[in-house]
């Protein structure tokens, strides 16, 4: 049986890498595994840290800040054949046996397995499961907020039902901080879409996998802590997240539906900007900017 490839994309990740690497042996317990790190031209000590703390790892240097999907593709190309791949953010801390539980849950129609994610310092799981975007869901989130709307499947992408996080639950897509992908799913879906520099690349991949018959499923016995959170405070990152969300919708729907979806997303961001949220003000402005959806420049 081939080992499991642990794929990590880094960019100036020196502050979070030591704890990630320290947690790997427990998180990967019970599996034969190999670490592959794709570094997007870090200006700090990221590469040196990997080579010092994980000397057996394969390090791929892309030579530029190529984006998350490009980093994933570079790492996958260097990883070779594996029974499964774990794609991880460097700010993930896997708990004991997390990876094996994810890998064991693959198959039977499941091509992508995700764990329960916890925010640092919190003992309740993060709402990481999502439904596919729709105009009605975008309007529901704009009018009553995504967490309140999450109680009604037709009105929000966010899955908030506590029962969904207590049992194996399939979703249209899930937060991409940690994902196990089967070899069959990878072969069927191919490369990650590099036109999404950051954000929506995992959404596009999960939806593409679903379209090809490979479901995304939560495995609640697998647990990890995710530090995360930059997009919630950075106007530039939140703008990129918002624009890519609309771009992806446009890839899968016609012009009229996309215009309605863009308007609903704008309503959400404009309403939050009115209450002083700087990130939403930046996103709303970008949504009104001609040509903003044609490209996704990096942060």
Helices and strands as residue ranges (DSSP letters): E 4-10, H 14-27, E 33-39, H 46-53, E 58-61, H 68-79, E 84-89, E 92-94, H 98-104, E 110-119, E 129-130, H 135-144, H 146-149, G 162-165, E 169-171, E 173-174, E 178-182, H 183-189, H 201-211, E 215-226, H 230-233, H 235-252, H 255-273, H 278-287, G 292-294
